[in-house]
C-alpha cells in the first residue's frame, strides 16, 4: 500500500470521526448549563450604553 492510499484511508475514517467528535464537543460546550449568563451578557453588549456614550475609563 502506498503512502497516499494509507493517508487517504486514515483521513476518510479516523480524521472524519475526530472532527465529528470535536464538533459535538463544541456544541455541548456552547449549550452547557452554566453558559446562559455569559451568552446573555454578550448579547446585551450593543445596548450597554444606549442612554449615553461610554465615559473614558468606564468598563466596556
C-alpha positions as CSV (number, residue, x, y, z in Angstrom):
1,X,0.0,0.0,0.0
2,X,1.5,3.3,-1.0
3,X,1.6,6.4,1.3
4,X,-1.2,8.2,-0.5
5,X,-3.7,5.4,-0.1
6,X,-2.8,4.9,3.5
7,X,-3.2,8.6,4.3
8,X,-6.5,8.7,2.3
9,X,-7.9,5.8,4.2
10,X,-7.0,7.3,7.6
11,X,-8.5,10.7,6.6
12,X,-11.7,9.1,5.3
13,X,-12.3,7.3,8.6
14,X,-10.4,8.4,11.7
15,X,-10.0,12.1,10.9
16,X,-13.7,12.3,10.0
17,X,-14.6,10.7,13.3
18,X,-12.2,13.0,15.2
19,X,-13.7,16.1,13.5
20,X,-17.2,14.9,14.3
21,X,-16.4,14.4,17.9
22,X,-14.8,17.9,18.0
23,X,-17.9,19.4,16.5
24,X,-20.2,17.6,19.0
25,X,-17.9,18.8,21.8
26,X,-18.2,22.4,20.6
27,X,-22.0,22.2,20.5
28,X,-22.1,20.7,24.0
29,X,-19.7,23.3,25.3
30,X,-21.8,26.2,23.8
31,X,-25.1,24.8,25.3
32,X,-23.7,23.8,28.7
33,X,-25.9,24.8,31.7
34,X,-23.6,27.4,33.1
35,X,-23.2,29.4,29.9
36,X,-26.6,31.1,29.8
37,X,-25.5,34.1,31.8
38,X,-22.4,34.5,29.7
39,X,-24.4,34.4,26.5
40,X,-27.0,36.8,27.8
41,X,-24.2,39.3,28.8
42,X,-22.6,39.0,25.4
43,X,-25.9,39.5,23.7
44,X,-26.5,42.8,25.6
45,X,-23.2,44.4,24.6
46,X,-24.8,46.6,21.9
47,X,-27.3,48.0,24.4
48,X,-24.9,48.8,27.3
49,X,-24.5,52.5,26.5
50,X,-27.9,53.1,25.0
51,X,-28.6,56.3,27.0
52,X,-25.2,57.9,26.8
53,X,-21.8,57.2,25.4
54,X,-19.2,55.4,27.4
55,X,-17.1,57.6,29.6
56,X,-13.3,57.4,29.5
57,X,-12.1,54.6,31.7
58,X,-15.6,53.1,32.1
59,X,-15.8,49.4,31.7
60,X,-17.0,48.4,28.2
